[in-house]
Amino acid sequence: MTNQSEPESNASIVIEYDKIAHNKEAQFLQWQSEIRAGLQQFTGYLKTDLCRPIQGMQEKWYIVVHFDSSAHLGEWLDSDLRHQIIAKGKKNFGSYRYKIQTGFEGWFGNRNDAEASTPAWKQNFAVLFGLYPTVMLETLFFSHFGVLGDWSLAPKMFVNNLISCSLLTWVVMPLTTMLLNFWLKPRQAVAENLGRESPSPSPTNLIGTLLIFIAYGFMIAIFQAIAK
């Protein structure tokens, strides 16, 4: 287990491996060293904790990777370097499970699999993509028709949030994730469309992020004009 003096991380993932054969443990530890060497190249990387099996209690290996932000963690998750070295590990040590908590997993269909999960920074941008127009439209509608106009702030905000959350869960986010699937999960999207895995999601990540920010600008301009 590494022991570094950095402050507590704001984003981390837990990678779980089933029992590693004794004759492969040295090779597994060498592979972990290669991963840590690669991590050093990424902005925001803090440390890696390697938790060995405990005899008589649990036989699994746990690797916890810490970054200073979800955005920096996402950059590593999406990188070609990580995909290459993880592919090497899968070949030698089999499959693994991956867990990252952001609070939005239900909307993005994330599984305990690094290749299928959506990075936290993309989830945040996608939620904003759906949340902003939902709240703005709701606010403009209520204002125009005087809905809840004479209510006090606390119950009014409760009803507003209840409606917004319901719309997001059952209408907006399912549509948003379907629309942005090419960007949220580029490798999976290409595999579904072409029957093979994309060699690199990097161009899609760049294009998708650019389109997201253009869409943000459009929405701000439109709502600014309507609200005048």
Summary of the structure (lengths in Angstrom):
residues: 228
radius of gyration: 21.6
end to end distance: 58.1
largest distance: 72.8
contacts: 604
relative contact order: 0.11
helix: 60%
strand: 12%
